[in-house]
Amino acid sequence: MNRVIIVDDEPWAIKGIRSAFNWSQYGFEITGQFTSVHKAFEYICEESPDLVFTDIRMPEISGLDLIKMTKDKGLDVEFVIVSGFAEFAYAQEALRYGALDYCLKPLDIELADPLIEKLALHFSNKRSIRNNLILEALTSSDKSEMNRLTHIFDRSTDYYFRVVIMYSIGEKKHDHDLNVLNFNPVLEVDLGSRKTLYIIKSESMTDLDVSFESTIFTDLDIKAVGISSISNHYDHMAKLIKEADIAASTVFLNGANGIYEYEQKLNLVKPYIDDISTIIQEKKFEDMDDIMDRLMLYFNQNNLGMGEVVYLWNQVVSSLVGSYYEELKYMELDFLNYSELKERFETFESLCSFLYDILTYIKQLNYQSANEGDKNSYFTQMVKYIDNNYQSELYLKDLSVKFLINQVYCCQLFKKNLGKTFSEYVTDLRMKKACELLKHTELSIDEIAAKVGYMDYYYFNKVFKKQSGITPTKFRKS
């Protein structure tokens, strides 16, 4: 909630402002009201509210002076001026000093909704810009970027840090309260419409080494919680963020709500990797069905996480490419990290299904449909569908079923007809649309991410930078 105070020497005017707006609906909360400007300024210095509604002419100090005093203190507080007709020139001067807007006394109820909507949009965009800058600093390999956040982490004291990432249910971003988990986060960053990052700290490592209660799912509208390891180095933050995100991504395995702590168990995956490699290298296809049928169950029974999924995928890809490079060179068998795997495969089941199809293809290398023309026609329809639905979730497995093309063969068609893989085609299309929106609209970057098919701002930012060489924020400024 954005915290608001009202300052006016006339109580009736304060009452009018309180009743004019539907504050909570637009994310605002009135935390104070003052008829004394001196007391209001003391409160502003101590509590730093987000927004101040202030009369422009008052006996002690004018609203204009209150703005100047606050700005001189370097406080990040926004102002809306409440003015009578006679003070309109003062209101204009206040706007020059950075006030967001002004409204006339008595308030016109018909103008209340447009004003509060404008203010809500301003604070939403302001949070988005702040989140972008903080996230870039946290994940940057440049230590000077991290140094910009020293005021947040208080390096004068030795602290232990842990990162928590929460995934919301549904499209809407919910207001999560980490107090439910008995922690007050030192930093909260919105990573998109479904995902929030928290950094928690304590002078005691033991305080952070606790079990998070599963009751969180009854108290908060949460699908998954990922928890990093603990570190007493604040410049390890990028590593902790990655760990928490990998842990939260474990929901990819079974779709069940859960609290997942980061833990590597790569040694438990090796027997299955060896079995699949034997199928590939020694052509023991008679074992294929049994091994692949047991794979998902094995991961669930051993509480394996996203780190193990990435390890499995990359090791199997290495084996496949090493043995069948020519036959599989158009199959999008690339080494992927956890974010890329989540983007490419909707679920772990989809990933397993794709690997099974690859093994089947190897088993039947002579597979080619006699109806080549029909397949090309279906492929053309598929590409047109992608062009018109790039903002939706797009998975090759689903599209292959929809357009009656084996997904392994579909990979070949993309490379043969378009010169790029399915993932490359979708990513290029989405980035092109994102650039257009960054240039020609004032939408926030997380809104643009959602409009081009990325619900995870953190991943969108990463892909955009990889494609264009700069972040979305810098692209817009350029």
N, C-alpha and C positions, 0 to 999 in steps of 0.2 A: 504494500500500500504506500502511496505517496502521502507524506505527512504535511498537513496544511495548518497554518494559523491565520487568524483574522485580527486585524488591528484597526480600531476606529474609536474615537472618543465618544461616539454616540451609541449606546447599547441597542437602540432600535435598529440601527444600521447593521450591527453585527448579527442580530436576529434575522434580518432580511437576507443577508448573505448566506447564513446557515441553511435557511429554508428554500433558497432559490434553486439549489442544485441537488441532483441525485448523486451525492458524493461517492458512495460505496460502489455504485454501478460502474463508475468510470475509474475505479482504483484509487480513490482519495479517502483520506481519513482526517477529520479535524482533531488536532491534538492540543490546541490552545486558542484562547481568545483574550484580547487585551484592550482595555481602554487607555492604558498608559503606554506611550511609546518607549519610555525608558525600560519598563519591565519586559516589553516585547523584545527589545534589543538584547537584553540580558538572556532571555530565553533563546533567541536566535544564535547567540554566541555559544551557549551551552549545548543546545540540542540540534542545531543546524537542520531545521525543517526543510522540506523540499520546495515548498511554495508558501508565499505570504500574500494574502489579500490585504491591502492597506489603503486607508483613506489618504488623500494627498494633502489635505489641510487639517492640522490638529494643533492644539494650543501649545504643546511642549516642543515637539519636533515635527517637521513636515514629513510626509511620506517620501518625498524626494530625498530629504536628508537621511532617512532610514535606509534607503537604497544605497546611497553613497557610503554611509558608515559600514554597511554590510559588505559592500564590494571592497572597501579599503581593508577590511579584515581578511580578505581573500576567501570568503566563504562561498561555497557553491549553492546559493539559495536563489530561487526565482521569485519574481514579483508580478502581481497583477494590481494595477492602480484602480481604486474606486474614486470617482470624481463627480463633482457637480458641474453643471454647464459652465459656470463662471470660471472653473479651474482648467478648462480644456487646454490652454497653453501650457500649464504645468504638466498635464498628462502627456502632452507631446514631448516635453523635455524628459520626463521619466522614461518614455520609450527610447529616447536617445541614450539613456543610461543603461539600457538593457532590460527594462520591464517587458514581460511577454505580451501584455495587452492591457486594456483599460475597459471599465464598464461604468455607466452613469448611475447615480443615485436619483431616485429609487430605481432598483433593478427592473428591467423589462423582462418578464418571465419568458416571453417568446424568444429572447436572445440567449437565455441561460443554457439551453442544450447545445447550440452551436459553439458557445464559448468553452464549456466543459469538455466537449468532444475535441476541440482544438488543443486544449491543454493536455488532455490524455494522450493525444497523438504526439505532442511535443515530448512528453516524458518517456513515451515508448521509444521514440527515435533516439532520445538522449541515452537511455539505457542500452539500446542496441549498439550505439557508437562506443560507449564505455566498455561493454562486453567484448566488442571486437578488439579494442586496443589492449585490454587486459589479457585476453586469450592469446593474442599475438605475442605479448611480452612473456607470458607464462611458458609458451611452447617454443620460444625462440632459442637457438643455440648461441645467440649473441648475449653475453653477460650484461652488457650495457642496457639491453632491453629489460632484463630482470631488475636491474638497479632502479628502474623507474617505479618499482613497486615496494621499495624498502619501507616506505611509510606504512604500508599495510602489514608487513610481516614483522616489524619491530626487531631489528637485528641486534639491539642492545641486550636482549635476553636470549639464552639458549632455549629454543623450543623444539618440540617434536611435531612433525606434520603428518597428516593423513588426508587423502582425497576421497570424497564420496561422490558418486555420480548416480542420479536417480532418473529413471525413465518413467514418464507419465503414461496413463492409459488414455487412448484416444488422441484426437487432434489438438485439443485445447491445452494450453500451458496452465498448470495449476499452481497455486501458491503453496509451496511445501514449507513446512515449519520443522527445521531440524531439532527444535526443542523437544519434539516427541521422542527423539533418540538421546535426549539429555546432553546435547551438544549445541554450543553457540558458534556457528561458523565464522571464521575471520574473514571469509570472502565467499560470495555467491555469484556465480556467472551463469546466465541463461545461454545454453548452447543450441537453442532451437525450440520449436513448439512442443517437443516431447521430452526434453532432456535438460537437467540442471546439474551444475557442478558446484560442490561445496569443498572448501578447504578448512579443515579443523586443526587446531593446534593445542598443545598443552606443554607445560614445563616438565610433566612426568610422562614417560613412555607408557607406564602402566595404565594411565587414564585413557589412553587411546587404544590399548590392547584389550578391548572388551567385545563381547558378543552382541551384535545388534539384534534386537528382538523382532520376531516375525509379526508382532502386533502392528508394526508399521503399516501393514497392508489393510488393516481395518481402520486405522486412524487417518491415513493419507491415500489418495487415489494414485497409487504407485504400482507399476508393473515389475520393475526390477531395480535393485540397488547393487552397485558395484563398489567395492572397497579396496583401496590400494594397500600396499605394505606401509610401514612407518619409516620415516627418515628424519634426521635432525639437521639436514642440509636443505635450506630453502631453495638452493639452485638445482635441486633434484626434482623440482616441481613437474617438469615435462615428463619425466619418467613415472612419477606417481599418477599423473593424469592418464597416461597411457595404460598403466596397470588397472586403474579403476574402470576405465572404459572397456578394457578387455574383460574384466570380471563381470561388469554389467551386461556385456554382450553374450554372456553364457545363456541368457534367455533364448538366444538363437538356437540352442540345442534342442530344447523341449517345449518352448513356448509358455512354460509355467512361471507364475510369479515367484520371485525368490530374492534372497539376500546372498550375494556371492562375494567372497573374499578372494583376492588374487593369490593364487598358489600354482606353482608350476609342477606338473606331473608328467613330464615328457617321457620318462622311462616307461610309463604304463602304456604308452601308445606304440612303442617300438615293436612289440610282437605282431600287431596288426599290420604295421608298415611292412614288416618282413614277409608276412603271408601274402599281401597284395603284390609285393615285388616279385615273389616266387611265381605267382600267376602270370605276371607280365613277362618275366625273363625266361621262365622255363615252360611257358604255355600250358600251365596246369589249370585249364579252364573248367575242369570238372569240379574244382573246389570253389569256384567263383560265387555261386548262389549262396552257399552256406556261410562263407566269410562275410559277404556284404549284408546278408540278413541279420547277422549277429552284431554288426558294427555299431548301430545306434544304441542297442540295448547295452552293449559293453560300455559306451561312453556314459550313459545314464547311471548304470550300476556303480561305476567307479568315480562318479562326481567329477568327470573331466570337464574342463572349461574351454574357453575360446582360444587360449594359447595352444592347447593340444590339438584343436581343430586346424589351426594355422600350420602347426608342425606336420600333422597328417597330410594335409593338402600339398604342401610344398615338397615333402619327401616323395609322395606318390607321383606328383608332376615330374620330379627329377627322374624317377624310374621310367615313366612313360616316354618322356622326351628322349632319354638316353637310348631306349630300345626301338622306338618307332617315330623318329623325328620326321621323316619324309611323309609318312602316312598321317601324322597328327599335327602337322605344322600350322594348319588353319583352325585348330580346335580351341583356341584361347586358353591353352595350358600355360599360363603365366604364373610366376611366383607372386603370391598375394599376401598383404598384411590383413589384420583382422577387419579393418574398416572396409577394405576392398572386397573381402569375402562376404561381409554382410550386405554390401551394396549389390553384389552379383547374385547371391543366393538368398532367397527369402528365409529359408530354414536349413538346418543341418540335414534334414531329410532330402531337400532339393539337391544339396551338395552330393550326398551319397547316391542319389538317383543319377546325377550327371556322371559320377565316376563309374557307376554300373553300366551306363550307356557307352562310355568309352571302352570299357572292357569288352562289352558285347560287340562293339564295332571292330575291335582288334580280332575278336574271335571270328568275325564274319567280314574279313577285309574285302571280300568280293561284293559286299553289299552296295548295290546301286539300284534305285527304283527304275523300273522300265518306263514309268510315266514321268520322264524328266521334264517334259513340257508342263505338266500339271504342277509339279513341284515349283518350277520357276514362276508360274502364275500365282501360286499361293505365297511365294516369297515376296513378290511385288506387293501383294495385299498386306503382308506383314509389315513391310517397310513403310507403307502409307499409313498404317495404323500407328506405328511408332511416331511418325512425324506429327500426327494429330493428337497423340496422347503422351507426349514426352514428360508432362507434369505429373503423370501417374506412376505408380510402382510398376516397373517393367522387368520381368524375369524371363530368360530364354526358355526355361522349362514350360512356363505357362503359355507363352506365345507359340511354342512348337506344338503344343496340344491344340491350341485354338486354330492354328492354320495347317494342321495335319502334316507337319514336317518333323522328322526325327531330329532331335536337337543337335546331335553330333553332325549330321549332314547339313543342318542349318548353319553351323559354324563355317562349313566349307563355302556355302552360298554367299555369306557375307563377305568373306575374303575374296572370293572369285569375282563377284559382281560389283562390290563397292570398294574393294581394296583395303578394307579395315575389318576388325573383328566386331562382333555385336556390341561389346562393352565400349569399344572406341567410338562406334557410330553414335550410340546413345549419349555418351559423355560429350562428344563434340557438339551434338545438337543442343544439349542442355546448356553448355557453356556459351554457345552462340546466342541463345535466347537470354541467358543471364546478362551478357554484355549489353544487349539491346535494352534490357530493363534498367541496368545501372546507368546507361547513358541518357535514357529518355523518360525516366520516372523518378519520383522522390520516395519510392518504397524503401523501407529499411532493408538491410542486407539479409536478415533472417526471413523476412517476407518474400524477398526475391528467391532465396534458396528454396522455400516451400513451393513457389510458383513454377520452378523448373524441375521439381521432382526430388528435392533433397529436404527431408524433415530434420536432418541432423546438420545444424549450422557448422559445427566443428569439422565434419567431413567435407561439406561443401567448400568451406574456406580452403581446406587442404587441396582438394581437387582443382579449384580455380587457380590457386597459386602454382600448382604443378603444370597446368595447361598454359597459363599466360605469363608466368614468371613473377607476378605481383599479386598481392591480396586484393579482394574485392574493394576494400576501403581505398587503397591506393589507386586502383583502376578508376574508381569514380572521381577521385580528385584530379586525376590526369586528364 
